[in-house]
Amino acid sequence: FLGSYFLDVTFPIKGLTFRSNLGIDARTQQDYEFYSAATTERQFGSSYAKSSMTKYSMFTWENFFTYKRDFGTKHSLGVTLLQSVQQDLRESLNASAEDISADVLKYYDLGAGSIIDGIGSGYRKWTMASFMGRVNYNYLGRYLLTVSARYDGSSRLADGHKWVLFPSAALAWRISDEKFMKNIKWLDNLKLRVGYGKTGNSSVDPYQTRGTLSKVYYVYNNGKDEVLGYAPKKMANKLLTWETTEQYNLGLDFGFLKNRIYGSIDLYLQKTYDLLLERQLPVVSGFSNIVSNIGRTQNKGIEISLNTRNVVTKNFEWTTDLTFTAGREEIVELYNGKVDDIGNSWFIGEALGVYYDYKKIGIWQDSPEDLAEIEKYNKNGHKFAPGMIKLLDIDGDHKITADNDRMILGQKRPKHIFNLSNTFVYKGFDLNIVLYGTLGGMLRNAVRVNHQSYRNNSVKFDYWTPENPDARYRQLGFYTNSLGSGFSPYISRSFVRLQELSLAYNLPKKFLSKIHVNRAKVFISASNLFTITGWDGWDPEAGQGISYDLDGGYPTMKSYTLGLNFEF
């Protein structure tokens, strides 16, 4: 069930209104499984049946007062007060049984099974409440001020750390409306903006602060009996609080030549502290990791939006829209100060999510020079051979070691993102072409196909043989973790994609008036037609590499649409 409801109230006080919004999302999912004893899965053993149910409900309720008033011709004031609450609840129940007395019962009578081998249930709930106030002031339409504050509380965080205040402020100056700009005829709009604000993030497991337990069966009496018990699974963190980001913005909006050219330029600086991250713990602690508020990061960059009306005639128009972003993220401080955490691949001055590993510099060849080098490495305990990956030996001691020969290779996130859209309109025809791309990111491409002893389907890729020494990938063979054999290369995920191509025809109004239709359009469109990239595998954006499974999710699919829109 999906529902959206609202209530509007206008008070007798001029400019004062009230609105209440309620959004509801409630659904139940029921899944059944049944395998007869004669199926391939059960191989003439016992039958199997399972029934599971998941209930999900979420609601958001917002109440806000708005006051808008002009005072004379120079002053304008707007005040907004908001209260909101959000709740997310998920419940689950499942049971399974074997050796059902009759196949006709399927999953409708699990009690008819001689073996009840699985019963489980789950419950997960979190809530968030917010109070917000905002004041907008406008003087002469040229000087704009916005001041706001949010007071947010999240049930996911620790007691005493659930509520935080997030203030913000922004100033704008419409320079083009000043008297000294009136003689500049080619300038239509010029507005300078500056802002500061804080935002928060509380996206952690709802019970992270309390710690969790896992079921453990203890066997005793020489293995004849067992009893159910519990053991710690996740370490509690009684100090977990909001991840907070301070952002500073400086922006400029512009429009030239009767707005034939318009757009905006924004510079931003983000400072995030108390990051919610999972960090490794010493094994002796009994836990492998813990979610904590860790250190500080900084992110700065530029966002550019440029829109042009290139050609405008009676029957033909060509417009271009370009957006471009470039950013640089770096870790400023960690939980132990300005000290790198190699175990988590966190380095001061580098981005979160960097790759710290060995660098591939080629593939060992069956040549006298390479064979001589291989012998030096193998004397130190390695088992290199022609066709294996050649790694950079940073210290030159003919030993590839984790302490001395790993380096920062790059980062996962793209450094640059762009979107370019061109629209051509000729009489009733509209043609839209959208290109989208990223630059600067890299991912580990796990080449596992044909390297395992399983009978998996294969994909074709450029692997090393003595007859193909310039191959991109190493020789075929069983997958191992030894250096130079199982090491997977890191590959740039940069790409340019034809994201959208659409052609539409608007039927003539003269014809539509005869059939009492206001507007009608027939269109055909295609999405993600092709991608230009050096990435091997399914999709550089989603991150799948060459593998027998989709280890990064699902690739971006091609789609084709043919449609007709009517407006009566």
GUFI-338180 format. One record per residue (C-alpha): residue in one letter; x negated, y negated, z negated. Coordinates in steps of 0.2 Angstrom, whole numbers, plus 2048, in hexadecimal, padded with zeros to 3 digits. Example, Ala and Ser with C-alpha at 12.3 -4.5 7.8 and 13.67 -1.06 7.14 Angstrom:
2
+---------+-----+-----+-----+
: residuo :   u :   v :   w :
+---------+-----+-----+-----+
:       A : 7C2 : 816 : 7D9 :
:       S : 7BC : 805 : 7DC :
+---------+-----+-----+-----+
REM end
This chain:
568
+---------+-----+-----+-----+
: residuo :   u :   v :   w :
+---------+-----+-----+-----+
:       F : 800 : 800 : 800 :
:       L : 7F9 : 7EF : 805 :
:       G : 802 : 7DF : 800 :
:       S : 7FF : 7CD : 7FF :
:       Y : 80B : 7C1 : 7F6 :
:       F : 80A : 7AE : 7F2 :
:       L : 814 : 7A1 : 7E9 :
:       D : 813 : 78E : 7EC :
:       V : 81A : 781 : 7E0 :
:       T : 81A : 76E : 7E4 :
:       F : 81C : 764 : 7D4 :
:       P : 824 : 753 : 7D3 :
:       I : 813 : 74B : 7CF :
:       K : 80D : 745 : 7E0 :
:       G : 7FF : 74F : 7E7 :
:       L : 800 : 75E : 7DA :
:       T : 804 : 76F : 7E0 :
:       F : 802 : 781 : 7DA :
:       R : 7FF : 791 : 7E3 :
:       S : 7FE : 7A3 : 7DD :
:       N : 7F7 : 7B1 : 7E8 :
:       L : 7F8 : 7C4 : 7E4 :
:       G : 7F0 : 7D1 : 7EF :
:       I : 7F2 : 7E3 : 7EC :
:       D : 7E9 : 7F2 : 7F4 :
:       A : 7F0 : 803 : 7EE :
:       R : 7ED : 814 : 7F6 :
:       T : 7ED : 826 : 7F2 :
:       Q : 7E2 : 833 : 7FC :
:       Q : 7E6 : 846 : 7FB :
:       D : 7DA : 852 : 802 :
:       Y : 7DD : 865 : 804 :
:       E : 7D1 : 873 : 809 :
:       F : 7D4 : 886 : 80C :
:       Y : 7C9 : 893 : 813 :
:       S : 7D0 : 8A5 : 815 :
:       A : 7C5 : 8B3 : 811 :
:       A : 7C4 : 8B7 : 823 :
:       T : 7BD : 8A7 : 828 :
:       T : 7AB : 8A4 : 82E :
:       E : 7A8 : 899 : 81E :
:       R : 7AD : 8A7 : 812 :
:       Q : 7A7 : 8B6 : 81C :
:       F : 7B4 : 8C2 : 816 :
:       G : 7B0 : 8BE : 804 :
:       S : 7BD : 8B5 : 7F9 :
:       S : 7C9 : 8A7 : 7FF :
:       Y : 7C6 : 896 : 7FA :
:       A : 7D2 : 887 : 7F6 :
:       K : 7D0 : 875 : 7F0 :
:       S : 7DB : 867 : 7ED :
:       S : 7D5 : 855 : 7E9 :
:       M : 7DE : 845 : 7E6 :
:       T : 7D7 : 833 : 7E5 :
:       K : 7E1 : 824 : 7E0 :
:       Y : 7DA : 812 : 7E3 :
:       S : 7E2 : 802 : 7DE :
:       M : 7DC : 7F0 : 7DE :
:       F : 7E4 : 7E0 : 7DB :
:       T : 7DF : 7CD : 7DC :
:       W : 7E9 : 7C0 : 7D4 :
:       E : 7E5 : 7AE : 7D6 :
:       N : 7ED : 79E : 7CF :
:       F : 7E8 : 78D : 7D3 :
:       F : 7EE : 77B : 7D1 :
:       T : 7E9 : 76E : 7DE :
:       Y : 7EA : 75B : 7DD :
:       K : 7E7 : 750 : 7EC :
:       R : 7E9 : 73D : 7EC :
:       D : 7E3 : 72E : 7F6 :
:       F : 7E0 : 71E : 7EC :
:       G : 7E2 : 710 : 7F8 :
:       T : 7D9 : 711 : 809 :
:       K : 7C7 : 715 : 802 :
:       H : 7C9 : 722 : 7F5 :
:       S : 7CF : 734 : 7F6 :
:       L : 7CF : 741 : 7E8 :
:       G : 7D2 : 754 : 7E7 :
:       V : 7D2 : 75F : 7D8 :
:       T : 7D4 : 772 : 7D8 :
:       L : 7D5 : 77D : 7C9 :
:       L : 7D5 : 790 : 7CB :
:       Q : 7D7 : 7A0 : 7C0 :
:       S : 7D5 : 7B1 : 7C8 :
:       V : 7D4 : 7C3 : 7C2 :
:       Q : 7CF : 7D2 : 7CC :
:       Q : 7D0 : 7E5 : 7C8 :
:       D : 7CA : 7F4 : 7D1 :
:       L : 7CF : 805 : 7CB :
:       R : 7CB : 816 : 7D2 :
:       E : 7D1 : 827 : 7CB :
:       S : 7CE : 839 : 7D2 :
:       L : 7D3 : 84A : 7CF :
:       N : 7CD : 85B : 7D7 :
:       A : 7CE : 86D : 7D5 :
:       S : 7C9 : 87D : 7DE :
:       A : 7CB : 88F : 7DD :
:       E : 7C5 : 89F : 7E5 :
:       D : 7CE : 8B0 : 7E9 :
:       I : 7DF : 8A9 : 7EC :
:       S : 7EC : 8B7 : 7EA :
:       A : 7F4 : 8B3 : 7FB :
:       D : 7EE : 8A9 : 809 :
:       V : 800 : 8A1 : 80B :
:       L : 7FE : 898 : 7FB :
:       K : 7EF : 88F : 802 :
:       Y : 7EB : 880 : 7F6 :
:       Y : 7FC : 87E : 7EF :
:       D : 7FA : 88A : 7E1 :
:       L : 7E8 : 88A : 7DB :
:       G : 7ED : 893 : 7CB :
:       A : 7EF : 8A2 : 7D7 :
:       G : 7DC : 8A4 : 7D9 :
:       S : 7D3 : 8B0 : 7CE :
:       I : 7C4 : 8A4 : 7CC :
:       I : 7C7 : 892 : 7C8 :
:       D : 7B6 : 88C : 7CD :
:       G : 7B8 : 879 : 7CD :
:       I : 7C2 : 86C : 7C3 :
:       G : 7BD : 85A : 7C2 :
:       S : 7C4 : 848 : 7C0 :
:       G : 7BD : 837 : 7C0 :
:       Y : 7C2 : 825 : 7BB :
:       R : 7B9 : 815 : 7BF :
:       K : 7C0 : 803 : 7BC :
:       W : 7B9 : 7F2 : 7BC :
:       T : 7C0 : 7E0 : 7BA :
:       M : 7BB : 7CF : 7BD :
:       A : 7C2 : 7BE : 7B7 :
:       S : 7BE : 7AD : 7BD :
:       F : 7C2 : 79B : 7B9 :
:       M : 7BD : 78D : 7C5 :
:       G : 7BF : 77A : 7C6 :
:       R : 7BA : 76F : 7D5 :
:       V : 7BB : 75D : 7D9 :
:       N : 7BA : 755 : 7EA :
:       Y : 7B7 : 742 : 7EC :
:       N : 7B7 : 739 : 7FD :
:       Y : 7B2 : 726 : 7FE :
:       L : 7B6 : 71E : 80F :
:       G : 7B5 : 72E : 818 :
:       R : 7A2 : 72C : 818 :
:       Y : 79D : 731 : 807 :
:       L : 7A2 : 742 : 801 :
:       L : 7A0 : 74B : 7F0 :
:       T : 7A4 : 75C : 7EA :
:       V : 7A1 : 763 : 7D8 :
:       S : 7A7 : 774 : 7D2 :
:       A : 7A4 : 781 : 7C5 :
:       R : 7A9 : 793 : 7C3 :
:       Y : 7A9 : 79D : 7B3 :
:       D : 7A9 : 7AF : 7B8 :
:       G : 7AA : 7BF : 7AD :
:       S : 7A7 : 7D1 : 7B3 :
:       S : 7AB : 7E1 : 7A9 :
:       R : 79C : 7E9 : 7B1 :
:       L : 78F : 7E0 : 7A7 :
:       A : 789 : 7E2 : 795 :
:       D : 793 : 7DB : 786 :
:       G : 78D : 7C9 : 783 :
:       H : 787 : 7C7 : 795 :
:       K : 797 : 7C9 : 79F :
:       W : 79B : 7B6 : 7A1 :
:       V : 791 : 7A9 : 7AA :
:       L : 794 : 797 : 7B0 :
:       F : 790 : 794 : 7C3 :
:       P : 78F : 781 : 7C7 :
:       S : 78E : 779 : 7D8 :
:       A : 78D : 768 : 7E0 :
:       A : 78C : 761 : 7F2 :
:       L : 78A : 74F : 7F9 :
:       A : 78E : 74A : 80B :
:       W : 78A : 73A : 815 :
:       R : 793 : 737 : 826 :
:       I : 785 : 72C : 82D :
:       S : 78E : 72A : 83E :
:       D : 79C : 720 : 836 :
:       E : 790 : 713 : 82F :
:       K : 791 : 702 : 837 :
:       F : 77F : 702 : 83C :
:       M : 782 : 712 : 847 :
:       K : 791 : 70B : 851 :
:       N : 786 : 705 : 860 :
:       I : 77F : 717 : 863 :
:       K : 78C : 71C : 86F :
:       W : 785 : 72D : 873 :
:       L : 786 : 733 : 861 :
:       D : 797 : 73A : 85C :
:       N : 793 : 742 : 84B :
:       L : 785 : 741 : 83F :
:       K : 788 : 748 : 82D :
:       L : 77A : 74B : 820 :
:       R : 77E : 758 : 812 :
:       V : 775 : 75E : 802 :
:       G : 77B : 76A : 7F6 :
:       Y : 777 : 775 : 7E7 :
:       G : 780 : 784 : 7DF :
:       K : 77F : 794 : 7D5 :
:       T : 787 : 7A4 : 7DA :
:       G : 787 : 7B5 : 7D1 :
:       N : 786 : 7C8 : 7D5 :
:       S : 78C : 7D5 : 7C9 :
:       S : 78D : 7E4 : 7D5 :
:       V : 787 : 7F2 : 7CA :
:       D : 790 : 802 : 7C5 :
:       P : 79E : 7FE : 7B9 :
:       Y : 797 : 808 : 7AB :
:       Q : 784 : 804 : 7AE :
:       T : 782 : 7FB : 79E :
:       R : 788 : 80A : 793 :
:       G : 77E : 817 : 79B :
:       T : 786 : 827 : 7A2 :
:       L : 785 : 83A : 79E :
:       S : 785 : 849 : 7A9 :
:       K : 78C : 85A : 7A5 :
:       V : 780 : 868 : 7A1 :
:       Y : 784 : 87A : 79E :
:       Y : 779 : 882 : 791 :
:       V : 776 : 894 : 793 :
:       Y : 773 : 89F : 783 :
:       N : 775 : 8B1 : 77D :
:       N : 769 : 8B7 : 78A :
:       G : 772 : 8AF : 798 :
:       K : 783 : 8B7 : 794 :
:       D : 78B : 8A7 : 78E :
:       E : 78B : 895 : 791 :
:       V : 792 : 885 : 789 :
:       L : 795 : 874 : 791 :
:       G : 78B : 866 : 78B :
:       Y : 785 : 854 : 790 :
:       A : 775 : 84C : 793 :
:       P : 770 : 83A : 797 :
:       K : 770 : 836 : 7A9 :
:       K : 76E : 823 : 7AA :
:       M : 766 : 818 : 79D :
:       A : 771 : 80B : 796 :
:       N : 76C : 7F9 : 797 :
:       K : 774 : 7EE : 78A :
:       L : 76D : 7DE : 791 :
:       L : 773 : 7DF : 7A3 :
:       T : 77A : 7CF : 7A9 :
:       W : 77D : 7C5 : 7B9 :
:       E : 771 : 7C4 : 7C8 :
:       T : 771 : 7B1 : 7CB :
:       T : 76C : 7A7 : 7DB :
:       E : 769 : 795 : 7DB :
:       Q : 76A : 78D : 7ED :
:       Y : 765 : 77D : 7F3 :
:       N : 76B : 777 : 804 :
:       L : 767 : 769 : 810 :
:       G : 771 : 768 : 820 :
:       L : 774 : 75D : 82F :
:       D : 784 : 75D : 83A :
:       F : 782 : 754 : 84B :
:       G : 78C : 751 : 85B :
:       F : 786 : 748 : 86B :
:       L : 78D : 743 : 87C :
:       K : 79F : 744 : 877 :
:       N : 79C : 754 : 86E :
:       R : 795 : 75C : 87D :
:       I : 787 : 762 : 871 :
:       Y : 78B : 765 : 85F :
:       G : 785 : 770 : 851 :
:       S : 77D : 770 : 840 :
:       I : 76C : 774 : 838 :
:       D : 76A : 77A : 827 :
:       L : 75B : 77D : 81C :
:       Y : 75D : 787 : 80C :
:       L : 753 : 78D : 7FD :
:       Q : 75A : 79B : 7F2 :
:       K : 753 : 7A0 : 7E1 :
:       T : 759 : 7B0 : 7DA :
:       Y : 755 : 7B6 : 7C9 :
:       D : 75B : 7C4 : 7BE :
:       L : 75C : 7CF : 7CD :
:       L : 767 : 7DF : 7CB :
:       L : 75A : 7EC : 7D1 :
:       E : 756 : 7FE : 7CD :
:       R : 745 : 800 : 7C7 :
:       Q : 73B : 810 : 7C3 :
:       L : 737 : 816 : 7B2 :
:       P : 729 : 821 : 7AB :
:       V : 72E : 833 : 7AB :
:       V : 72B : 835 : 799 :
:       S : 73A : 829 : 796 :
:       G : 746 : 837 : 79B :
:       F : 74D : 82C : 7A9 :
:       S : 747 : 829 : 7BB :
:       N : 74D : 817 : 7BC :
:       I : 758 : 80A : 7B5 :
:       V : 762 : 7FB : 7BC :
:       S : 75B : 7EB : 7B4 :
:       N : 75A : 7D8 : 7B6 :
:       I : 749 : 7D7 : 7BE :
:       G : 73F : 7C8 : 7C3 :
:       R : 742 : 7BA : 7D0 :
:       T : 742 : 7B9 : 7E2 :
:       Q : 743 : 7AA : 7EF :
:       N : 74A : 7A9 : 800 :
:       K : 749 : 79A : 80B :
:       G : 74D : 797 : 81D :
:       I : 757 : 78E : 82B :
:       E : 767 : 790 : 833 :
:       I : 76B : 788 : 844 :
:       S : 77C : 787 : 84D :
:       L : 77C : 77F : 85E :
:       N : 78B : 77D : 869 :
:       T : 78B : 776 : 87B :
:       R : 798 : 773 : 888 :
:       N : 78C : 775 : 897 :
:       V : 798 : 773 : 8A5 :
:       V : 7AA : 76B : 8A4 :
:       T : 7B4 : 769 : 8B4 :
:       K : 7C6 : 76A : 8B9 :
:       N : 7C6 : 77C : 8BC :
:       F : 7B6 : 782 : 8B5 :
:       E : 7AE : 781 : 8A3 :
:       W : 79E : 789 : 89C :
:       T : 79B : 789 : 889 :
:       T : 78C : 790 : 87F :
:       D : 78C : 794 : 86C :
:       L : 77B : 798 : 864 :
:       T : 778 : 79D : 852 :
:       F : 767 : 7A0 : 84B :
:       T : 760 : 7A4 : 83A :
:       A : 74F : 7A7 : 833 :
:       G : 74A : 7AA : 821 :
:       R : 73C : 7B0 : 816 :
:       E : 73F : 7B9 : 806 :
:       E : 732 : 7BC : 7F9 :
:       I : 730 : 7C3 : 7E7 :
:       V : 72B : 7B5 : 7DB :
:       E : 72A : 7BF : 7CB :
:       L : 72E : 7D1 : 7C5 :
:       Y : 732 : 7D8 : 7B3 :
:       N : 720 : 7D8 : 7AF :
:       G : 71C : 7C7 : 7B6 :
:       K : 712 : 7C4 : 7C6 :
:       V : 70C : 7D6 : 7C7 :
:       D : 710 : 7E1 : 7D6 :
:       D : 71B : 7F1 : 7D3 :
:       I : 713 : 7FD : 7DF :
:       G : 71F : 80B : 7DA :
:       N : 72E : 801 : 7DF :
:       S : 725 : 7F9 : 7EE :
:       W : 728 : 7E8 : 7E6 :
:       F : 71A : 7DB : 7E9 :
:       I : 718 : 7C9 : 7E4 :
:       G : 71A : 7BE : 7F3 :
:       E : 722 : 7CB : 7FE :
:       A : 734 : 7CF : 802 :
:       L : 73F : 7DC : 7F9 :
:       G : 740 : 7EC : 804 :
:       V : 72E : 7EC : 80B :
:       Y : 725 : 7FB : 811 :
:       Y : 715 : 7FF : 807 :
:       D : 70E : 80E : 810 :
:       Y : 700 : 815 : 81B :
:       K : 6FE : 80C : 82C :
:       K : 6FF : 817 : 83C :
:       I : 6F1 : 812 : 848 :
:       G : 6F3 : 820 : 854 :
:       I : 6F3 : 832 : 857 :
:       W : 6E3 : 83E : 855 :
:       Q : 6DD : 843 : 866 :
:       D : 6D4 : 853 : 86C :
:       S : 6C5 : 849 : 870 :
:       P : 6B3 : 84A : 86A :
:       E : 6B4 : 83A : 861 :
:       D : 6C4 : 83E : 858 :
:       L : 6BF : 850 : 854 :
:       A : 6AF : 849 : 84B :
:       E : 6BA : 83D : 841 :
:       I : 6C6 : 84A : 83C :
:       E : 6B8 : 855 : 836 :
:       K : 6B3 : 847 : 82A :
:       Y : 6C4 : 845 : 823 :
:       N : 6C7 : 858 : 821 :
:       K : 6B7 : 85A : 817 :
:       N : 6C0 : 84F : 80A :
:       G : 6CF : 85A : 809 :
:       H : 6DA : 855 : 818 :
:       K : 6E1 : 860 : 825 :
:       F : 6E1 : 855 : 834 :
:       A : 6E2 : 85C : 846 :
:       P : 6E5 : 855 : 857 :
:       G : 6F7 : 84F : 859 :
:       M : 6F9 : 849 : 848 :
:       I : 6FC : 837 : 843 :
:       K : 6EC : 82D : 840 :
:       L : 6ED : 822 : 831 :
:       L : 6E3 : 812 : 82D :
:       D : 6D5 : 816 : 821 :
:       I : 6D4 : 804 : 819 :
:       D : 6C5 : 807 : 80E :
:       G : 6BC : 812 : 81B :
:       D : 6B7 : 820 : 80F :
:       H : 6BF : 82E : 81A :
:       K : 6CC : 831 : 80D :
:       I : 6DF : 82C : 80F :
:       T : 6E5 : 829 : 7FD :
:       A : 6F4 : 820 : 7F6 :
:       D : 6EA : 814 : 7EC :
:       N : 6DE : 80D : 7F9 :
:       D : 6E6 : 810 : 80A :
:       R : 6F8 : 80A : 809 :
:       M : 6FD : 7F8 : 80E :
:       I : 70C : 7ED : 811 :
:       L : 712 : 7F1 : 822 :
:       G : 722 : 7E7 : 824 :
:       Q : 733 : 7E4 : 81D :
:       K : 744 : 7EC : 820 :
:       R : 74F : 7DC : 822 :
:       P : 74E : 7D3 : 833 :
:       K : 745 : 7C2 : 832 :
:       H : 74F : 7BA : 840 :
:       I : 761 : 7BC : 845 :
:       F : 769 : 7B4 : 854 :
:       N : 77A : 7B4 : 85D :
:       L : 77C : 7AD : 86F :
:       S : 78E : 7AB : 876 :
:       N : 792 : 7A4 : 888 :
:       T : 7A4 : 7A1 : 88D :
:       F : 7A9 : 79E : 89F :
:       V : 7BA : 798 : 8A3 :
:       Y : 7C0 : 797 : 8B5 :
:       K : 7D2 : 792 : 8B8 :
:       G : 7DB : 7A0 : 8AF :
:       F : 7CC : 7AC : 8AD :
:       D : 7C2 : 7AC : 89D :
:       L : 7B1 : 7B5 : 89C :
:       N : 7A8 : 7B7 : 88C :
:       I : 796 : 7BE : 889 :
:       V : 78F : 7C1 : 878 :
:       L : 77C : 7C6 : 874 :
:       Y : 777 : 7CA : 863 :
:       G : 766 : 7CE : 85C :
:       T : 759 : 7CF : 84E :
:       L : 747 : 7CE : 84D :
:       G : 73A : 7D2 : 840 :
:       G : 740 : 7E1 : 836 :
:       M : 73A : 7F3 : 836 :
:       L : 740 : 804 : 830 :
:       R : 738 : 815 : 82D :
:       N : 73D : 820 : 83C :
:       A : 73D : 832 : 835 :
:       V : 739 : 83D : 844 :
:       R : 73F : 84E : 83D :
:       V : 747 : 856 : 84C :
:       N : 73C : 865 : 852 :
:       H : 732 : 864 : 843 :
:       Q : 73C : 870 : 838 :
:       S : 73F : 882 : 839 :
:       Y : 751 : 881 : 83A :
:       R : 75B : 884 : 84A :
:       N : 760 : 872 : 84D :
:       N : 765 : 86A : 85E :
:       S : 757 : 85F : 865 :
:       V : 754 : 84E : 86C :
:       K : 748 : 849 : 879 :
:       F : 73A : 83E : 873 :
:       D : 728 : 83A : 878 :
:       Y : 71D : 847 : 86E :
:       W : 70A : 84A : 86E :
:       T : 703 : 858 : 878 :
:       P : 6F1 : 85A : 87F :
:       E : 6F8 : 856 : 890 :
:       N : 702 : 847 : 889 :
:       P : 6F5 : 83E : 87E :
:       D : 6FD : 82D : 87E :
:       A : 70D : 833 : 877 :
:       R : 717 : 828 : 86A :
:       Y : 719 : 837 : 85E :
:       R : 70E : 844 : 857 :
:       Q : 70E : 856 : 85C :
:       L : 71D : 862 : 859 :
:       G : 71D : 86D : 84A :
:       F : 725 : 872 : 83A :
:       Y : 728 : 863 : 82F :
:       T : 71C : 860 : 820 :
:       N : 717 : 853 : 814 :
:       S : 705 : 853 : 817 :
:       L : 6FD : 843 : 81C :
:       G : 6FC : 840 : 82F :
:       S : 709 : 84E : 832 :
:       G : 719 : 84A : 829 :
:       F : 716 : 837 : 829 :
:       S : 724 : 82E : 832 :
:       P : 720 : 81E : 83C :
:       Y : 727 : 80D : 838 :
:       I : 72F : 805 : 847 :
:       S : 735 : 7F4 : 84B :
:       R : 748 : 7F3 : 84A :
:       S : 749 : 7E3 : 855 :
:       F : 756 : 7E3 : 862 :
:       V : 761 : 7D9 : 86E :
:       R : 773 : 7E0 : 871 :
:       L : 781 : 7DB : 87D :
:       Q : 78D : 7DB : 86F :
:       E : 79D : 7D5 : 878 :
:       L : 7A2 : 7D3 : 88A :
:       S : 7B4 : 7CE : 88E :
:       L : 7BE : 7C8 : 89C :
:       A : 7CF : 7C1 : 89B :
:       Y : 7DD : 7BA : 8A6 :
:       N : 7EA : 7AE : 8A0 :
:       L : 7FA : 7B0 : 8AA :
:       P : 800 : 7A0 : 8B2 :
:       K : 80D : 796 : 8A8 :
:       K : 818 : 794 : 8B7 :
:       F : 81A : 7A6 : 8B8 :
:       L : 81C : 7A9 : 8A6 :
:       S : 82A : 79C : 8A4 :
:       K : 835 : 7A6 : 8B0 :
:       I : 834 : 7B5 : 8A4 :
:       H : 835 : 7AA : 894 :
:       V : 824 : 7AE : 88E :
:       N : 819 : 7A0 : 887 :
:       R : 808 : 7A7 : 889 :
:       A : 801 : 7B8 : 890 :
:       K : 7F0 : 7BE : 892 :
:       V : 7E9 : 7CF : 899 :
:       F : 7D7 : 7D3 : 894 :
:       I : 7C9 : 7E0 : 894 :
:       S : 7BB : 7E0 : 888 :
:       A : 7AC : 7EB : 884 :
:       S : 7A1 : 7EB : 874 :
:       N : 78F : 7F0 : 872 :
:       L : 78C : 7F5 : 884 :
:       F : 779 : 7F6 : 883 :
:       T : 76B : 7F3 : 877 :
:       I : 759 : 7ED : 87C :
:       T : 74D : 7F4 : 86F :
:       G : 73D : 7FE : 86B :
:       W : 746 : 808 : 85E :
:       D : 747 : 81A : 860 :
:       G : 757 : 822 : 85A :
:       W : 76A : 81E : 858 :
:       D : 76A : 80B : 853 :
:       P : 75D : 7FF : 84D :
:       E : 76A : 7F5 : 844 :
:       A : 772 : 803 : 83A :
:       G : 760 : 80B : 838 :
:       Q : 762 : 81D : 83F :
:       G : 753 : 824 : 846 :
:       I : 74F : 834 : 84F :
:       S : 757 : 842 : 845 :
:       Y : 763 : 850 : 845 :
:       D : 76E : 846 : 839 :
:       L : 774 : 834 : 837 :
:       D : 768 : 82F : 829 :
:       G : 76C : 81D : 82A :
:       G : 77F : 81D : 82B :
:       Y : 789 : 81C : 83C :
:       P : 782 : 813 : 84B :
:       T : 78B : 804 : 853 :
:       M : 798 : 80C : 860 :
:       K : 79C : 806 : 871 :
:       S : 7AE : 801 : 873 :
:       Y : 7B9 : 7FC : 882 :
:       T : 7CA : 7F3 : 880 :
:       L : 7D8 : 7EF : 88D :
:       G : 7E6 : 7E5 : 886 :
:       L : 7F4 : 7D9 : 88A :
:       N : 7F9 : 7CA : 87E :
:       F : 80A : 7C2 : 87E :
:       E : 811 : 7B3 : 875 :
:       F : 824 : 7B0 : 876 :
+---------+-----+-----+-----+
REM end
